[in-house]
């Protein structure tokens, strides 16, 4: 399912214009991105949590050049589904 599919589904089921729904969905996504960029986690009760995970520094290999490189510590976004959401999928 794409973002366009989600917008169409919401507009159809709630009787709201697609343009308005698209702005709301994009605003929702921007809010989550901004929070994660500032190191804040986002908790949506009954759905899940968008969290920032810290990856430690590690050594990797460049196989084509046969050299070792160091990948510095960095943050990555992650999603953890709520138990209620996971149970619906079983």
KEKE-3310 file (N, C-alpha, C; in steps of 0.2 Angstrom, whole numbers, plus 5000, padded with zeros to 4 digits):
npx = (5004:5003:5007:4998:4987:4983:4979:4968:4960:4957:4950:4939:4933:4930:4924:4930:4939:4952:4963:4964:4965:4978:4986:4985:4991:5004:5008:5008:5018:5029:5029:5033:5045:5053:5053:5060:5072:5076:5080:5069:5057:5042:5027:5013:4999:4992:4996:5010:5028:5039:5055:5072:5087:5103:5117:5132:5150:5158:5169:5171:5172:5179:5177:5180:5191:5199:5201:5200:5187:5181:5165:5157:5149:5131:5114:5098:5082:5068:5054:5043:5030:5015:5008:4995:4993:5001:4995:4983:4988:4990)
npy = (4994:5011:5028:5036:5027:5025:5038:5039:5029:5034:5046:5041:5033:5041:5052:5064:5077:5073:5081:5088:5077:5072:5082:5082:5069:5070:5080:5073:5064:5072:5078:5067:5064:5076:5075:5063:5067:5076:5068:5064:5052:5044:5040:5030:5026:5010:5008:5009:5013:5025:5026:5031:5024:5020:5016:5008:5012:5003:4991:4988:4979:4983:4974:4974:4982:4976:4982:4989:4998:5011:5012:5026:5030:5031:5037:5029:5028:5018:5006:5000:4989:4990:4979:4976:4979:4969:4958:4958:4954:4941)
npz = (5000:4996:4999:4992:4990:5004:5006:4997:5002:5015:5012:5005:5014:5025:5019:5015:5007:4995:4994:5006:5015:5010:5014:5028:5030:5025:5034:5046:5044:5042:5055:5063:5057:5060:5074:5077:5071:5080:5090:5098:5103:5096:5102:5098:5105:5105:5092:5089:5091:5086:5086:5090:5087:5092:5083:5086:5084:5071:5063:5046:5030:5015:5001:4988:4987:4996:5009:5026:5034:5045:5052:5058:5074:5074:5072:5069:5062:5069:5070:5082:5084:5093:5105:5104:5091:5085:5089:5081:5069:5070)
capx = (5000:5007:5004:4992:4982:4981:4975:4962:4956:4954:4945:4933:4929:4928:4920:4934:4943:4958:4968:4964:4968:4985:4990:4986:4995:5010:5010:5009:5024:5034:5030:5037:5052:5056:5054:5066:5078:5078:5081:5063:5053:5035:5023:5006:4996:4988:4999:5017:5032:5044:5061:5079:5091:5110:5122:5139:5155:5160:5173:5168:5177:5178:5179:5183:5198:5202:5203:5195:5184:5177:5159:5156:5142:5126:5107:5094:5075:5066:5047:5041:5023:5012:5006:4988:4993:5004:4990:4979:4991:4991)
capy = (5000:5017:5034:5038:5022:5027:5045:5037:5025:5038:5050:5037:5030:5047:5057:5070:5078:5070:5086:5089:5071:5071:5087:5079:5063:5073:5084:5068:5061:5077:5078:5061:5065:5081:5073:5059:5071:5080:5063:5062:5046:5046:5035:5031:5020:5005:5007:5007:5018:5027:5027:5033:5019:5022:5011:5009:5012:4996:4990:4984:4977:4984:4968:4975:4985:4972:4986:4989:5005:5011:5016:5029:5029:5035:5036:5026:5027:5011:5006:4994:4989:4989:4972:4976:4979:4963:4952:4958:4951:4934)
capz = (5000:4995:5002:4988:4992:5011:5006:4994:5007:5021:5009:5003:5020:5029:5015:5015:5001:4995:4995:5013:5018:5009:5018:5035:5031:5025:5040:5051:5042:5044:5062:5065:5055:5064:5081:5077:5069:5086:5095:5102:5101:5095:5104:5096:5109:5101:5085:5089:5093:5081:5090:5087:5089:5091:5081:5089:5079:5069:5058:5040:5025:5008:4998:4981:4988:5002:5015:5032:5035:5051:5051:5064:5078:5070:5074:5064:5064:5070:5072:5086:5084:5099:5106:5101:5083:5083:5090:5075:5063:5071)
cpx = (5004:5003:4998:4986:4979:4977:4968:4957:4953:4949:4939:4929:4926:4924:4923:4938:4950:4964:4969:4968:4976:4989:4991:4991:5002:5013:5011:5016:5030:5035:5034:5044:5056:5057:5060:5072:5081:5080:5075:5060:5046:5031:5016:5003:4991:4991:5006:5021:5038:5050:5067:5083:5099:5114:5129:5144:5157:5165:5170:5174:5175:5181:5182:5190:5202:5205:5198:5193:5181:5171:5157:5149:5137:5119:5103:5087:5073:5058:5046:5034:5021:5009:4999:4988:4996:4999:4985:4981:4991:4985)
cpy = (5006:5023:5036:5033:5024:5033:5043:5033:5029:5043:5047:5035:5036:5052:5064:5071:5075:5074:5087:5083:5070:5076:5085:5073:5065:5077:5079:5065:5066:5078:5073:5062:5070:5079:5068:5062:5075:5075:5062:5056:5048:5040:5035:5025:5016:5004:5005:5013:5019:5029:5028:5028:5021:5016:5013:5009:5004:4996:4985:4983:4979:4978:4969:4978:4981:4977:4986:4997:5005:5015:5019:5028:5033:5033:5033:5026:5020:5012:5000:4994:4987:4982:4971:4975:4972:4957:4952:4955:4943:4930)
cpz = (5000:4999:4999:4990:4999:5010:5002:4999:5012:5018:5007:5009:5025:5026:5016:5009:5001:4996:5002:5017:5017:5013:5025:5035:5030:5031:5046:5050:5044:5051:5065:5063:5059:5071:5081:5075:5075:5092:5100:5099:5100:5097:5102:5100:5105:5094:5086:5091:5087:5086:5087:5091:5088:5089:5083:5083:5078:5064:5052:5035:5018:5004:4992:4982:4993:5007:5020:5032:5042:5050:5058:5068:5074:5073:5068:5066:5065:5072:5076:5086:5091:5099:5103:5094:5081:5083:5084:5069:5064:5068)
residu = (UNK:UNK:UNK:UNK:UNK:UNK:UNK:UNK:UNK:UNK:UNK:UNK:UNK:UNK:UNK:UNK:UNK:UNK:UNK:UNK:UNK:UNK:UNK:UNK:UNK:UNK:UNK:UNK:UNK:UNK:UNK:UNK:UNK:UNK:UNK:UNK:UNK:UNK:UNK:UNK:UNK:UNK:UNK:UNK:UNK:UNK:UNK:UNK:UNK:UNK:UNK:UNK:UNK:UNK:UNK:UNK:UNK:UNK:UNK:UNK:UNK:UNK:UNK:UNK:UNK:UNK:UNK:UNK:UNK:UNK:UNK:UNK:UNK:UNK:UNK:UNK:UNK:UNK:UNK:UNK:UNK:UNK:UNK:UNK:UNK:UNK:UNK:UNK:UNK:UNK)
# end
